[in-house]
């Protein structure tokens, strides 16, 4: 489950959901919205001029946090150190 906040509140973001079975969908993220994404990959972007925050939480009988990055975009993780350095 993802709970989204958008600042300023009238703003929006986009979540791109896809998986190996070929499902591929984009949906609008609004302030105080909740979306269930039980599997696959899901990326989030903010519209220009807005900040999007999301709280990710698990629901269900099993309490397993088993995240998997899409290998096709794994290079993004390599930029984290550089981005942290720029933020100083």
TORPA-4810 file (N, C-alpha, C, O; in nm, 3 decimals):
<nodes>
NODE_1_0.085_-0.117_0.000_0.000_0.000_0.000_0.090_0.124_0.000_0.194_0.126_0.065_X
NODE_2_0.047_0.222_-0.071_0.117_0.350_-0.075_0.018_0.461_-0.037_-0.092_0.469_-0.093_X
NODE_3_0.058_0.545_0.056_-0.018_0.663_0.094_0.060_0.784_0.044_0.176_0.800_0.079_X
NODE_4_-0.004_0.867_-0.037_0.064_0.980_-0.101_0.023_1.114_-0.041_-0.094_1.135_-0.007_X
NODE_5_0.120_1.202_-0.028_0.096_1.342_0.004_0.162_1.423_-0.107_0.270_1.389_-0.155_X
NODE_6_0.095_1.530_-0.147_0.147_1.619_-0.251_0.143_1.761_-0.196_0.044_1.803_-0.137_X
NODE_7_0.252_1.835_-0.217_0.262_1.971_-0.168_0.299_2.064_-0.282_0.397_2.038_-0.351_X
NODE_8_0.226_2.172_-0.304_0.099_2.212_-0.249_-0.011_2.109_-0.279_-0.001_2.032_-0.374_X
NODE_9_-0.115_2.110_-0.196_-0.217_2.006_-0.198_-0.296_1.992_-0.326_-0.352_1.886_-0.351_X
NODE_10_-0.301_2.095_-0.409_-0.376_2.084_-0.534_-0.292_2.019_-0.645_-0.341_2.000_-0.757_X
NODE_11_-0.169_1.987_-0.615_-0.078_1.928_-0.714_-0.106_1.782_-0.741_-0.205_1.726_-0.694_X
NODE_12_-0.016_1.721_-0.817_-0.031_1.580_-0.850_0.103_1.520_-0.888_0.201_1.590_-0.912_X
NODE_13_0.104_1.391_-0.894_0.217_1.314_-0.942_0.162_1.201_-1.030_0.041_1.187_-1.046_X
NODE_14_0.252_1.123_-1.084_0.214_1.009_-1.167_0.286_0.886_-1.113_0.406_0.891_-1.083_X
NODE_15_0.216_0.776_-1.102_0.276_0.649_-1.067_0.269_0.559_-1.189_0.163_0.541_-1.248_X
NODE_16_0.381_0.502_-1.225_0.389_0.408_-1.337_0.403_0.269_-1.278_0.501_0.239_-1.209_X
NODE_17_0.305_0.184_-1.304_0.305_0.047_-1.255_0.324_-0.047_-1.374_0.259_-0.031_-1.478_X
NODE_18_0.413_-0.146_-1.359_0.433_-0.245_-1.465_0.489_-0.372_-1.404_0.541_-0.372_-1.293_X
NODE_19_0.478_-0.482_-1.479_0.533_-0.610_-1.431_0.578_-0.696_-1.549_0.558_-0.660_-1.665_X
NODE_20_0.639_-0.809_-1.516_0.693_-0.899_-1.619_0.584_-0.963_-1.705_0.611_-1.008_-1.816_X
NODE_21_0.461_-0.967_-1.654_0.351_-1.029_-1.730_0.294_-0.935_-1.836_0.204_-0.974_-1.910_X
NODE_22_0.346_-0.813_-1.845_0.303_-0.721_-1.949_0.202_-0.616_-1.904_0.162_-0.531_-1.983_X
NODE_23_0.160_-0.621_-1.778_0.072_-0.515_-1.731_0.150_-0.384_-1.728_0.267_-0.383_-1.687_X
NODE_24_0.089_-0.275_-1.769_0.156_-0.147_-1.778_0.050_-0.038_-1.764_-0.037_-0.026_-1.849_X
NODE_25_0.058_0.040_-1.658_-0.047_0.137_-1.629_0.011_0.259_-1.560_0.103_0.248_-1.479_X
NODE_26_-0.041_0.375_-1.593_-0.008_0.500_-1.525_-0.132_0.550_-1.454_-0.242_0.542_-1.509_X
NODE_27_-0.116_0.602_-1.334_-0.230_0.664_-1.267_-0.187_0.788_-1.193_-0.071_0.803_-1.155_X
NODE_28_-0.283_0.878_-1.175_-0.257_1.006_-1.112_-0.254_0.989_-0.960_-0.340_0.924_-0.902_X
NODE_29_-0.154_1.050_-0.898_-0.138_1.051_-0.753_-0.181_1.188_-0.705_-0.128_1.290_-0.749_X
NODE_30_-0.277_1.192_-0.614_-0.325_1.317_-0.555_-0.293_1.319_-0.407_-0.260_1.216_-0.348_X
NODE_31_-0.302_1.436_-0.345_-0.278_1.449_-0.203_-0.378_1.363_-0.125_-0.498_1.364_-0.154_X
NODE_32_-0.329_1.289_-0.028_-0.407_1.199_0.057_-0.467_1.080_-0.017_-0.569_1.026_0.027_X
NODE_33_-0.406_1.038_-0.126_-0.458_0.920_-0.195_-0.383_0.795_-0.150_-0.268_0.802_-0.106_X
NODE_34_-0.450_0.682_-0.161_-0.393_0.553_-0.125_-0.409_0.460_-0.245_-0.515_0.454_-0.307_X
NODE_35_-0.302_0.387_-0.277_-0.307_0.290_-0.386_-0.247_0.158_-0.340_-0.145_0.156_-0.270_X
NODE_36_-0.310_0.050_-0.379_-0.258_-0.082_-0.348_-0.183_-0.133_-0.470_-0.238_-0.139_-0.580_X
NODE_37_-0.059_-0.169_-0.451_0.027_-0.219_-0.558_0.087_-0.351_-0.510_0.196_-0.352_-0.453_X
NODE_38_0.016_-0.461_-0.532_0.056_-0.587_-0.470_0.179_-0.654_-0.530_0.239_-0.740_-0.465_X
NODE_39_0.218_-0.617_-0.650_0.334_-0.680_-0.712_0.385_-0.590_-0.823_0.329_-0.483_-0.848_X
NODE_40_0.490_-0.633_-0.888_0.543_-0.556_-1.000_0.630_-0.439_-0.954_0.669_-0.430_-0.838_X
NODE_41_0.657_-0.352_-1.047_0.740_-0.234_-1.022_0.650_-0.111_-1.024_0.551_-0.107_-1.099_X
NODE_42_0.683_-0.011_-0.943_0.603_0.110_-0.940_0.694_0.228_-0.908_0.756_0.235_-0.802_X
NODE_43_0.701_0.317_-1.003_0.782_0.437_-0.988_0.691_0.558_-0.978_0.579_0.557_-1.030_X
NODE_44_0.738_0.663_-0.911_0.656_0.782_-0.888_0.735_0.906_-0.927_0.854_0.917_-0.898_X
NODE_45_0.667_0.999_-0.995_0.727_1.129_-1.027_0.628_1.238_-0.990_0.507_1.216_-0.986_X
NODE_46_0.682_1.356_-0.961_0.600_1.473_-0.928_0.587_1.562_-1.049_0.677_1.570_-1.133_X
NODE_47_0.473_1.630_-1.058_0.458_1.732_-1.161_0.553_1.847_-1.127_0.584_1.868_-1.010_X
NODE_48_0.600_1.921_-1.227_0.690_2.033_-1.199_0.629_2.131_-1.099_0.512_2.169_-1.111_X
NODE_49_0.709_2.172_-1.000_0.664_2.268_-0.900_0.599_2.205_-0.778_0.561_2.277_-0.685_X
NODE_50_0.587_2.073_-0.775_0.524_2.005_-0.662_0.621_1.904_-0.602_0.714_1.858_-0.668_X
NODE_51_0.598_1.873_-0.476_0.676_1.771_-0.407_0.581_1.658_-0.370_0.473_1.681_-0.316_X
NODE_52_0.622_1.536_-0.399_0.541_1.419_-0.366_0.614_1.336_-0.262_0.733_1.308_-0.276_X
NODE_53_0.542_1.298_-0.159_0.592_1.212_-0.053_0.504_1.089_-0.049_0.382_1.099_-0.069_X
NODE_54_0.562_0.974_-0.026_0.476_0.857_-0.005_0.526_0.774_0.110_0.646_0.762_0.135_X
NODE_55_0.429_0.718_0.180_0.454_0.626_0.289_0.418_0.487_0.238_0.305_0.464_0.196_X
NODE_56_0.513_0.399_0.244_0.495_0.263_0.193_0.472_0.172_0.310_0.550_0.172_0.405_X
NODE_57_0.366_0.093_0.306_0.342_0.000_0.415_0.286_-0.130_0.362_0.228_-0.136_0.253_X
NODE_58_0.303_-0.235_0.440_0.263_-0.369_0.401_0.131_-0.405_0.467_0.101_-0.361_0.578_X
NODE_59_0.053_-0.487_0.397_-0.071_-0.538_0.452_-0.082_-0.685_0.414_-0.025_-0.728_0.313_X
NODE_60_-0.152_-0.762_0.493_-0.170_-0.903_0.461_-0.127_-0.995_0.573_-0.089_-0.949_0.681_X
NODE_61_-0.133_-1.123_0.546_-0.102_-1.224_0.648_0.048_-1.244_0.667_0.092_-1.277_0.777_X
NODE_62_0.127_-1.226_0.562_0.271_-1.245_0.572_0.339_-1.110_0.589_0.302_-1.013_0.523_X
NODE_63_0.436_-1.104_0.676_0.508_-0.979_0.701_0.650_-0.991_0.646_0.747_-1.003_0.720_X
NODE_64_0.659_-0.986_0.514_0.786_-1.001_0.446_0.811_-0.876_0.363_0.729_-0.838_0.280_X
NODE_65_0.924_-0.813_0.386_0.963_-0.698_0.306_1.067_-0.745_0.206_1.186_-0.753_0.238_X
NODE_66_1.023_-0.777_0.087_1.112_-0.834_-0.015_1.108_-0.746_-0.139_1.047_-0.783_-0.239_X
NODE_67_1.173_-0.630_-0.133_1.174_-0.541_-0.248_1.269_-0.594_-0.355_1.371_-0.657_-0.325_X
NODE_68_1.232_-0.568_-0.479_1.314_-0.610_-0.593_1.319_-0.493_-0.691_1.216_-0.440_-0.732_X
NODE_69_1.440_-0.454_-0.728_1.457_-0.347_-0.825_1.449_-0.403_-0.966_1.495_-0.514_-0.993_X
NODE_70_1.391_-0.325_-1.055_1.386_-0.362_-1.196_1.529_-0.358_-1.250_1.593_-0.253_-1.247_X
NODE_71_1.581_-0.470_-1.300_1.719_-0.471_-1.349_1.743_-0.375_-1.464_1.856_-0.329_-1.484_X
NODE_72_1.639_-0.343_-1.540_1.655_-0.252_-1.654_1.686_-0.109_-1.611_1.741_-0.032_-1.689_X
NODE_73_1.652_-0.074_-1.487_1.679_0.062_-1.439_1.764_0.060_-1.312_1.763_0.156_-1.235_X
NODE_74_1.837_-0.047_-1.290_1.924_-0.061_-1.174_2.031_0.045_-1.165_2.082_0.072_-1.057_X
NODE_75_2.067_0.106_-1.277_2.170_0.209_-1.278_2.131_0.328_-1.190_2.218_0.402_-1.144_X
NODE_76_2.000_0.348_-1.167_1.955_0.462_-1.088_2.014_0.456_-0.947_2.051_0.559_-0.891_X
NODE_77_2.021_0.337_-0.889_2.077_0.323_-0.754_2.221_0.371_-0.745_2.266_0.414_-0.639_X
NODE_78_2.294_0.364_-0.855_2.433_0.408_-0.856_2.444_0.560_-0.844_2.552_0.611_-0.814_X
NODE_79_2.336_0.633_-0.868_2.341_0.779_-0.861_2.312_0.833_-0.721_2.329_0.952_-0.696_X
NODE_80_2.269_0.747_-0.628_2.231_0.792_-0.495_2.344_0.866_-0.424_2.322_0.974_-0.369_X
NODE_81_2.463_0.810_-0.425_2.577_0.876_-0.357_2.602_1.014_-0.416_2.625_1.109_-0.342_X
NODE_82_2.598_1.025_-0.547_2.621_1.154_-0.612_2.514_1.254_-0.574_2.544_1.370_-0.546_X
NODE_83_2.389_1.212_-0.572_2.279_1.302_-0.537_2.287_1.348_-0.392_2.257_1.463_-0.361_X
NODE_84_2.328_1.258_-0.303_2.346_1.297_-0.162_2.456_1.401_-0.150_2.446_1.495_-0.072_X
NODE_85_2.562_1.382_-0.226_2.673_1.476_-0.223_2.629_1.614_-0.273_2.672_1.716_-0.218_X
NODE_86_2.546_1.618_-0.374_2.497_1.746_-0.428_2.406_1.817_-0.329_2.394_1.939_-0.332_X
NODE_87_2.341_1.741_-0.241_2.246_1.798_-0.146_2.310_1.870_-0.030_2.239_1.936_0.048_X
NODE_88_2.440_1.861_-0.014_2.506_1.928_0.099_2.514_2.076_0.081_2.567_2.146_0.168_X
</nodes>
